[in-house]
Amino acid sequence: MSRAPRPPRRSFQPHRPGVDYGVLDELLGYEVRRAQIRVTEAFDAGWGRWA
């Protein structure tokens, strides 16, 4: 059984141009939330094969 080739991995960019994030970059909770979003995106992308 062969697998389809994986698409190239996108680099995660947590910041949007022109937005001042101020103290958010120093807060652990904000970092955890960004990690949760990244995990969810990876999970959703994995399901794409069966959708």
N, CA, C and O atoms as a Tripos MOL2 file, in Angstrom:
@<TRIPOS>MOLECULE
protein
  204   203    51     0     0
PROTEIN
NO_CHARGES

@<TRIPOS>ATOM
      1 N           0.8430   -1.1560    0.0000 N.3       1 MET1
      2 CA          0.0000    0.0000    0.0000 C.3       1 MET1
      3 C           0.9050    1.2420    0.0000 C.2       1 MET1
      4 O           1.7690    1.3890    0.8650 O.2       1 MET1
      5 N           0.6980    2.1210   -0.9700 N.am      2 SER2
      6 CA          1.5160    3.3350   -1.0300 C.3       2 SER2
      7 C           0.6940    4.5440   -0.5860 C.2       2 SER2
      8 O          -0.5170    4.6150   -0.7970 O.2       2 SER2
      9 N           1.3730    5.4560    0.0130 N.am      3 ARG3
     10 CA          0.7140    6.6770    0.4790 C.3       3 ARG3
     11 C           0.9030    7.7920   -0.5410 C.2       3 ARG3
     12 O           1.9010    7.8450   -1.2600 O.2       3 ARG3
     13 N          -0.0690    8.6670   -0.5810 N.am      4 ALA4
     14 CA          0.0600    9.8440   -1.4330 C.3       4 ALA4
     15 C           1.1330   10.7550   -0.8460 C.2       4 ALA4
     16 O           1.2710   10.8340    0.3740 O.2       4 ALA4
     17 N           1.8880   11.4380   -1.6880 N.am      5 PRO5
     18 CA          2.9130   12.3360   -1.1570 C.3       5 PRO5
     19 C           2.2830   13.4640   -0.3390 C.2       5 PRO5
     20 O           1.2160   13.9780   -0.6760 O.2       5 PRO5
     21 N           2.9580   13.8270    0.7240 N.am      6 ARG6
     22 CA          2.4530   14.9010    1.5740 C.3       6 ARG6
     23 C           2.7050   16.2590    0.9100 C.2       6 ARG6
     24 O           3.7220   16.4580    0.2460 O.2       6 ARG6
     25 N           1.7780   17.1720    1.0980 N.am      7 PRO7
     26 CA          2.0310   18.5220    0.5650 C.3       7 PRO7
     27 C           3.1490   19.1820    1.3710 C.2       7 PRO7
     28 O           3.3960   18.8030    2.5160 O.2       7 PRO7
     29 N           3.8220   20.1620    0.7810 N.am      8 PRO8
     30 CA          4.8890   20.8260    1.5350 C.3       8 PRO8
     31 C           4.3250   21.4710    2.8020 C.2       8 PRO8
     32 O           3.2300   22.0350    2.7950 O.2       8 PRO8
     33 N           5.0870   21.3770    3.8730 N.am      9 ARG9
     34 CA          4.6590   21.9340    5.1600 C.3       9 ARG9
     35 C           4.7570   23.4510    5.1260 C.2       9 ARG9
     36 O           5.7830   24.0190    4.7530 O.2       9 ARG9
     37 N           3.6680   24.0870    5.5230 N.am     10 ARG10
     38 CA          3.6800   25.5400    5.6180 C.3      10 ARG10
     39 C           4.3360   25.9470    6.9140 C.2      10 ARG10
     40 O           4.2120   25.2760    7.9390 O.2      10 ARG10
     41 N           5.0180   27.0310    6.8470 N.am     11 SER11
     42 CA          5.6320   27.5760    8.0410 C.3      11 SER11
     43 C           4.5720   28.3600    8.8100 C.2      11 SER11
     44 O           3.8770   29.1950    8.2320 O.2      11 SER11
     45 N           4.4460   28.0970   10.0980 N.am     12 PHE12
     46 CA          3.4520   28.7710   10.9300 C.3      12 PHE12
     47 C           3.8970   30.1960   11.2050 C.2      12 PHE12
     48 O           4.9860   30.4200   11.7330 O.2      12 PHE12
     49 N           3.0670   31.1490   10.8510 N.am     13 GLN13
     50 CA          3.3440   32.5520   11.0970 C.3      13 GLN13
     51 C           2.3280   33.0760   12.1050 C.2      13 GLN13
     52 O           1.1930   33.3720   11.7300 O.2      13 GLN13
     53 N           2.7090   33.1980   13.3770 N.am     14 PRO14
     54 CA          1.7510   33.5870   14.4020 C.3      14 PRO14
     55 C           1.3420   35.0480   14.3540 C.2      14 PRO14
     56 O           0.3500   35.4270   14.9760 O.2      14 PRO14
     57 N           2.0770   35.8690   13.6350 N.am     15 HIS15
     58 CA          1.7650   37.2910   13.6040 C.3      15 HIS15
     59 C           1.2450   37.7310   12.2460 C.2      15 HIS15
     60 O           1.6790   37.2370   11.2050 O.2      15 HIS15
     61 N           0.3170   38.6590   12.2780 N.am     16 ARG16
     62 CA         -0.1960   39.2860   11.0690 C.3      16 ARG16
     63 C           0.5000   40.6340   10.9090 C.2      16 ARG16
     64 O           0.6850   41.3500   11.8930 O.2      16 ARG16
     65 N           0.8840   40.9860    9.6990 N.am     17 PRO17
     66 CA          1.5350   42.2810    9.4930 C.3      17 PRO17
     67 C           0.6180   43.4270    9.9350 C.2      17 PRO17
     68 O          -0.5900   43.3980    9.7030 O.2      17 PRO17
     69 N           1.2080   44.4180   10.5660 N.am     18 GLY18
     70 CA          0.4630   45.6020   10.9620 C.3      18 GLY18
     71 C          -0.2930   45.4920   12.2720 C.2      18 GLY18
     72 O          -0.9820   46.4360   12.6570 O.2      18 GLY18
     73 N          -0.1860   44.3630   12.9730 N.am     19 VAL19
     74 CA         -0.8840   44.1820   14.2440 C.3      19 VAL19
     75 C           0.1320   44.2630   15.3750 C.2      19 VAL19
     76 O           1.1520   43.5730   15.3520 O.2      19 VAL19
     77 N          -0.1500   45.1110   16.3690 N.am     20 ASP20
     78 CA          0.7180   45.2320   17.5400 C.3      20 ASP20
     79 C           0.2270   44.2460   18.5960 C.2      20 ASP20
     80 O          -0.8590   44.4230   19.1470 O.2      20 ASP20
     81 N           1.0060   43.2220   18.8800 N.am     21 TYR21
     82 CA          0.6040   42.1890   19.8260 C.3      21 TYR21
     83 C           0.9850   42.5180   21.2630 C.2      21 TYR21
     84 O           0.5640   41.8350   22.1960 O.2      21 TYR21
     85 N           1.7790   43.5630   21.4360 N.am     22 GLY22
     86 CA          2.1260   44.0360   22.7710 C.3      22 GLY22
     87 C           2.5990   42.9240   23.6970 C.2      22 GLY22
     88 O           3.5230   42.1820   23.3660 O.2      22 GLY22
     89 N           1.9650   42.8130   24.8530 N.am     23 VAL23
     90 CA          2.3650   41.8750   25.8970 C.3      23 VAL23
     91 C           1.9940   40.4170   25.5640 C.2      23 VAL23
     92 O           2.4840   39.5000   26.2230 O.2      23 VAL23
     93 N           1.1530   40.1940   24.5720 N.am     24 LEU24
     94 CA          0.7200   38.8250   24.2640 C.3      24 LEU24
     95 C           1.8860   37.8760   24.0200 C.2      24 LEU24
     96 O           1.8360   36.7110   24.4130 O.2      24 LEU24
     97 N           2.9270   38.3710   23.3740 N.am     25 ASP25
     98 CA          4.0780   37.5060   23.0830 C.3      25 ASP25
     99 C           4.7990   37.0410   24.3380 C.2      25 ASP25
    100 O           5.5880   36.0980   24.2800 O.2      25 ASP25
    101 N           4.5450   37.6770   25.4600 N.am     26 GLU26
    102 CA          5.2000   37.3040   26.7070 C.3      26 GLU26
    103 C           4.3410   36.4120   27.5920 C.2      26 GLU26
    104 O           4.7990   35.9710   28.6460 O.2      26 GLU26
    105 N           3.1190   36.1410   27.1900 N.am     27 LEU27
    106 CA          2.1960   35.3700   28.0270 C.3      27 LEU27
    107 C           2.1850   33.8970   27.6300 C.2      27 LEU27
    108 O           2.0380   33.5630   26.4540 O.2      27 LEU27
    109 N           2.3400   33.0340   28.6050 N.am     28 LEU28
    110 CA          2.3550   31.5950   28.3500 C.3      28 LEU28
    111 C           1.0280   31.1180   27.7690 C.2      28 LEU28
    112 O           1.0180   30.2870   26.8610 O.2      28 LEU28
    113 N          -0.0740   31.6240   28.2710 N.am     29 GLY29
    114 CA         -1.3840   31.2060   27.7760 C.3      29 GLY29
    115 C          -1.5510   31.4710   26.2900 C.2      29 GLY29
    116 O          -2.1620   30.6750   25.5770 O.2      29 GLY29
    117 N          -1.0170   32.5720   25.8300 N.am     30 TYR30
    118 CA         -1.0980   32.9060   24.4010 C.3      30 TYR30
    119 C          -0.2940   31.9090   23.5830 C.2      30 TYR30
    120 O          -0.7290   31.4840   22.5130 O.2      30 TYR30
    121 N           0.8770   31.5340   24.0850 N.am     31 GLU31
    122 CA          1.7060   30.5390   23.3990 C.3      31 GLU31
    123 C           0.9890   29.1870   23.3380 C.2      31 GLU31
    124 O           1.0210   28.5090   22.3110 O.2      31 GLU31
    125 N           0.3490   28.8070   24.4280 N.am     32 VAL32
    126 CA         -0.3830   27.5360   24.4770 C.3      32 VAL32
    127 C          -1.5250   27.5610   23.4750 C.2      32 VAL32
    128 O          -1.7540   26.5760   22.7730 O.2      32 VAL32
    129 N          -2.2400   28.6680   23.4000 N.am     33 ARG33
    130 CA         -3.3590   28.7610   22.4530 C.3      33 ARG33
    131 C          -2.8720   28.6610   21.0210 C.2      33 ARG33
    132 O          -3.5170   28.0120   20.1980 O.2      33 ARG33
    133 N          -1.7570   29.2840   20.7090 N.am     34 ARG34
    134 CA         -1.2180   29.1750   19.3530 C.3      34 ARG34
    135 C          -0.8260   27.7350   19.0510 C.2      34 ARG34
    136 O          -1.0140   27.2610   17.9310 O.2      34 ARG34
    137 N          -0.2850   27.0380   20.0420 N.am     35 ALA35
    138 CA          0.0650   25.6290   19.8520 C.3      35 ALA35
    139 C          -1.1930   24.7890   19.6250 C.2      35 ALA35
    140 O          -1.1850   23.8770   18.7970 O.2      35 ALA35
    141 N          -2.2650   25.0870   20.3480 N.am     36 GLN36
    142 CA         -3.5220   24.3640   20.1580 C.3      36 GLN36
    143 C          -4.0490   24.5570   18.7470 C.2      36 GLN36
    144 O          -4.5290   23.6090   18.1250 O.2      36 GLN36
    145 N          -3.9630   25.7550   18.2490 N.am     37 ILE37
    146 CA         -4.4180   26.0320   16.8810 C.3      37 ILE37
    147 C          -3.5930   25.2310   15.8830 C.2      37 ILE37
    148 O          -4.1380   24.6750   14.9290 O.2      37 ILE37
    149 N          -2.2980   25.1690   16.0950 N.am     38 ARG38
    150 CA         -1.4100   24.4320   15.1920 C.3      38 ARG38
    151 C          -1.7410   22.9380   15.1930 C.2      38 ARG38
    152 O          -1.7720   22.3080   14.1350 O.2      38 ARG38
    153 N          -1.9870   22.3760   16.3650 N.am     39 VAL39
    154 CA         -2.3430   20.9580   16.4750 C.3      39 VAL39
    155 C          -3.6690   20.6980   15.7710 C.2      39 VAL39
    156 O          -3.8050   19.7080   15.0520 O.2      39 VAL39
    157 N          -4.6290   21.5630   15.9680 N.am     40 THR40
    158 CA         -5.9400   21.4140   15.3240 C.3      40 THR40
    159 C          -5.8060   21.4800   13.8090 C.2      40 THR40
    160 O          -6.4430   20.7000   13.1010 O.2      40 THR40
    161 N          -4.9870   22.4010   13.2980 N.am     41 GLU41
    162 CA         -4.7690   22.4890   11.8540 C.3      41 GLU41
    163 C          -4.1490   21.2050   11.3100 C.2      41 GLU41
    164 O          -4.5410   20.7270   10.2450 O.2      41 GLU41
    165 N          -3.1890   20.6500   12.0340 N.am     42 ALA42
    166 CA         -2.5480   19.4060   11.5940 C.3      42 ALA42
    167 C          -3.5400   18.2480   11.6080 C.2      42 ALA42
    168 O          -3.5500   17.4210   10.6970 O.2      42 ALA42
    169 N          -4.3710   18.1920   12.6450 N.am     43 PHE43
    170 CA         -5.3830   17.1440   12.7420 C.3      43 PHE43
    171 C          -6.3700   17.2430   11.5820 C.2      43 PHE43
    172 O          -6.6890   16.2420   10.9390 O.2      43 PHE43
    173 N          -6.8500   18.4560   11.3210 N.am     44 ASP44
    174 CA         -7.7920   18.6550   10.2240 C.3      44 ASP44
    175 C          -7.1760   18.3010    8.8810 C.2      44 ASP44
    176 O          -7.8380   17.7140    8.0260 O.2      44 ASP44
    177 N          -5.9130   18.6560    8.6940 N.am     45 ALA45
    178 CA         -5.2390   18.3380    7.4420 C.3      45 ALA45
    179 C          -5.1000   16.8210    7.2760 C.2      45 ALA45
    180 O          -5.1790   16.3100    6.1590 O.2      45 ALA45
    181 N          -4.8970   16.1130    8.3670 N.am     46 GLY46
    182 CA         -4.7830   14.6600    8.3080 C.3      46 GLY46
    183 C          -6.0860   13.9920    7.8910 C.2      46 GLY46
    184 O          -6.0740   12.9660    7.2120 O.2      46 GLY46
    185 N          -7.2010   14.5730    8.2960 N.am     47 TRP47
    186 CA         -8.5010   14.0260    7.9330 C.3      47 TRP47
    187 C          -8.8510   14.3010    6.4760 C.2      47 TRP47
    188 O          -9.7430   13.6620    5.9190 O.2      47 TRP47
    189 N          -8.1560   15.2450    5.8600 N.am     48 GLY48
    190 CA         -8.4450   15.6070    4.4790 C.3      48 GLY48
    191 C          -8.3720   14.4320    3.5190 C.2      48 GLY48
    192 O          -9.0510   14.4230    2.4920 O.2      48 GLY48
    193 N          -7.5610   13.4530    3.8430 N.am     49 ARG49
    194 CA         -7.4460   12.2680    2.9690 C.3      49 ARG49
    195 C          -8.7240   11.4560    2.9330 C.2      49 ARG49
    196 O          -9.0200   10.8070    1.9300 O.2      49 ARG49
    197 N          -9.4890   11.4840    4.0180 N.am     50 TRP50
    198 CA        -10.6860   10.6520    4.0850 C.3      50 TRP50
    199 C         -11.9790   11.4440    3.8760 C.2      50 TRP50
    200 O         -13.0680   10.8720    3.8520 O.2      50 TRP50
    201 N         -11.8530   12.7210    3.7290 N.am     51 ALA51
    202 CA        -13.0580   13.5670    3.5690 C.3      51 ALA51
    203 C         -13.5790   13.5150    2.1610 C.2      51 ALA51
    204 O         -14.5790   14.1610    1.8480 O.2      51 ALA51
@<TRIPOS>BOND
     1     1     2 1
     2     2     3 1
     3     3     4 2
     4     3     5 am
     5     5     6 1
     6     6     7 1
     7     7     8 2
     8     7     9 am
     9     9    10 1
    10    10    11 1
    11    11    12 2
    12    11    13 am
    13    13    14 1
    14    14    15 1
    15    15    16 2
    16    15    17 am
    17    17    18 1
    18    18    19 1
    19    19    20 2
    20    19    21 am
    21    21    22 1
    22    22    23 1
    23    23    24 2
    24    23    25 am
    25    25    26 1
    26    26    27 1
    27    27    28 2
    28    27    29 am
    29    29    30 1
    30    30    31 1
    31    31    32 2
    32    31    33 am
    33    33    34 1
    34    34    35 1
    35    35    36 2
    36    35    37 am
    37    37    38 1
    38    38    39 1
    39    39    40 2
    40    39    41 am
    41    41    42 1
    42    42    43 1
    43    43    44 2
    44    43    45 am
    45    45    46 1
    46    46    47 1
    47    47    48 2
    48    47    49 am
    49    49    50 1
    50    50    51 1
    51    51    52 2
    52    51    53 am
    53    53    54 1
    54    54    55 1
    55    55    56 2
    56    55    57 am
    57    57    58 1
    58    58    59 1
    59    59    60 2
    60    59    61 am
    61    61    62 1
    62    62    63 1
    63    63    64 2
    64    63    65 am
    65    65    66 1
    66    66    67 1
    67    67    68 2
    68    67    69 am
    69    69    70 1
    70    70    71 1
    71    71    72 2
    72    71    73 am
    73    73    74 1
    74    74    75 1
    75    75    76 2
    76    75    77 am
    77    77    78 1
    78    78    79 1
    79    79    80 2
    80    79    81 am
    81    81    82 1
    82    82    83 1
    83    83    84 2
    84    83    85 am
    85    85    86 1
    86    86    87 1
    87    87    88 2
    88    87    89 am
    89    89    90 1
    90    90    91 1
    91    91    92 2
    92    91    93 am
    93    93    94 1
    94    94    95 1
    95    95    96 2
    96    95    97 am
    97    97    98 1
    98    98    99 1
    99    99   100 2
   100    99   101 am
   101   101   102 1
   102   102   103 1
   103   103   104 2
   104   103   105 am
   105   105   106 1
   106   106   107 1
   107   107   108 2
   108   107   109 am
   109   109   110 1
   110   110   111 1
   111   111   112 2
   112   111   113 am
   113   113   114 1
   114   114   115 1
   115   115   116 2
   116   115   117 am
   117   117   118 1
   118   118   119 1
   119   119   120 2
   120   119   121 am
   121   121   122 1
   122   122   123 1
   123   123   124 2
   124   123   125 am
   125   125   126 1
   126   126   127 1
   127   127   128 2
   128   127   129 am
   129   129   130 1
   130   130   131 1
   131   131   132 2
   132   131   133 am
   133   133   134 1
   134   134   135 1
   135   135   136 2
   136   135   137 am
   137   137   138 1
   138   138   139 1
   139   139   140 2
   140   139   141 am
   141   141   142 1
   142   142   143 1
   143   143   144 2
   144   143   145 am
   145   145   146 1
   146   146   147 1
   147   147   148 2
   148   147   149 am
   149   149   150 1
   150   150   151 1
   151   151   152 2
   152   151   153 am
   153   153   154 1
   154   154   155 1
   155   155   156 2
   156   155   157 am
   157   157   158 1
   158   158   159 1
   159   159   160 2
   160   159   161 am
   161   161   162 1
   162   162   163 1
   163   163   164 2
   164   163   165 am
   165   165   166 1
   166   166   167 1
   167   167   168 2
   168   167   169 am
   169   169   170 1
   170   170   171 1
   171   171   172 2
   172   171   173 am
   173   173   174 1
   174   174   175 1
   175   175   176 2
   176   175   177 am
   177   177   178 1
   178   178   179 1
   179   179   180 2
   180   179   181 am
   181   181   182 1
   182   182   183 1
   183   183   184 2
   184   183   185 am
   185   185   186 1
   186   186   187 1
   187   187   188 2
   188   187   189 am
   189   189   190 1
   190   190   191 1
   191   191   192 2
   192   191   193 am
   193   193   194 1
   194   194   195 1
   195   195   196 2
   196   195   197 am
   197   197   198 1
   198   198   199 1
   199   199   200 2
   200   199   201 am
   201   201   202 1
   202   202   203 1
   203   203   204 2
@<TRIPOS>SUBSTRUCTURE
     1 MET1         2 RESIDUE 1 A MET
     2 SER2         6 RESIDUE 1 A SER
     3 ARG3        10 RESIDUE 1 A ARG
     4 ALA4        14 RESIDUE 1 A ALA
     5 PRO5        18 RESIDUE 1 A PRO
     6 ARG6        22 RESIDUE 1 A ARG
     7 PRO7        26 RESIDUE 1 A PRO
     8 PRO8        30 RESIDUE 1 A PRO
     9 ARG9        34 RESIDUE 1 A ARG
    10 ARG10       38 RESIDUE 1 A ARG
    11 SER11       42 RESIDUE 1 A SER
    12 PHE12       46 RESIDUE 1 A PHE
    13 GLN13       50 RESIDUE 1 A GLN
    14 PRO14       54 RESIDUE 1 A PRO
    15 HIS15       58 RESIDUE 1 A HIS
    16 ARG16       62 RESIDUE 1 A ARG
    17 PRO17       66 RESIDUE 1 A PRO
    18 GLY18       70 RESIDUE 1 A GLY
    19 VAL19       74 RESIDUE 1 A VAL
    20 ASP20       78 RESIDUE 1 A ASP
    21 TYR21       82 RESIDUE 1 A TYR
    22 GLY22       86 RESIDUE 1 A GLY
    23 VAL23       90 RESIDUE 1 A VAL
    24 LEU24       94 RESIDUE 1 A LEU
    25 ASP25       98 RESIDUE 1 A ASP
    26 GLU26      102 RESIDUE 1 A GLU
    27 LEU27      106 RESIDUE 1 A LEU
    28 LEU28      110 RESIDUE 1 A LEU
    29 GLY29      114 RESIDUE 1 A GLY
    30 TYR30      118 RESIDUE 1 A TYR
    31 GLU31      122 RESIDUE 1 A GLU
    32 VAL32      126 RESIDUE 1 A VAL
    33 ARG33      130 RESIDUE 1 A ARG
    34 ARG34      134 RESIDUE 1 A ARG
    35 ALA35      138 RESIDUE 1 A ALA
    36 GLN36      142 RESIDUE 1 A GLN
    37 ILE37      146 RESIDUE 1 A ILE
    38 ARG38      150 RESIDUE 1 A ARG
    39 VAL39      154 RESIDUE 1 A VAL
    40 THR40      158 RESIDUE 1 A THR
    41 GLU41      162 RESIDUE 1 A GLU
    42 ALA42      166 RESIDUE 1 A ALA
    43 PHE43      170 RESIDUE 1 A PHE
    44 ASP44      174 RESIDUE 1 A ASP
    45 ALA45      178 RESIDUE 1 A ALA
    46 GLY46      182 RESIDUE 1 A GLY
    47 TRP47      186 RESIDUE 1 A TRP
    48 GLY48      190 RESIDUE 1 A GLY
    49 ARG49      194 RESIDUE 1 A ARG
    50 TRP50      198 RESIDUE 1 A TRP
    51 ALA51      202 RESIDUE 1 A ALA
